[in-house]
């Protein structure tokens, strides 16, 4: 019985890293989040709260810090001001903002594995981060929508090296 319990624990522990590698994610830290559909990166817009897409660049407004929250969830905070991804409401098509960090459940997200191995970013209420209609237009605001796993809901996470968040991190 003890050996079966030990084997079960080891099997569970060995699966944890696999579950966290979707879309390029390996551990909490700084990432650029890029849409599989449009190949554009999530960006903080000039108003410092809208979450939009623009061509990728290694700039602080496209740097997102994944911090552990409740088990299996993360806070996703922007490098410019530390604001966290948060939908404006729980209904599908609700706009996602970078809101002042409060550490609330509405700011918690989990990473699910998409059908191509890339990440689905799913909020605490079970809705996925979604690029409306899969457009490739610059400046389009992100939303949440029912999880369907289509390419407009899958994201690549590219680890970033650098000193992001200096204005808000301790």
Secondary structure, DSSP 8 states (H G I E B T S, - for coil): -HHHHHHHHHHHHHHHHHHT-GGG--SSEEEEEEETTT--EEEE-TTSSBEEEE---SSGGG-EEEEE-STT-EEEEETTT--EEEESSSSTT-BEEEE-----GGGEEEEEE-TTS-EEEEETTSEEEEEGGG---TT-BEEEEE----GGGEEEEEE--S---TTT--
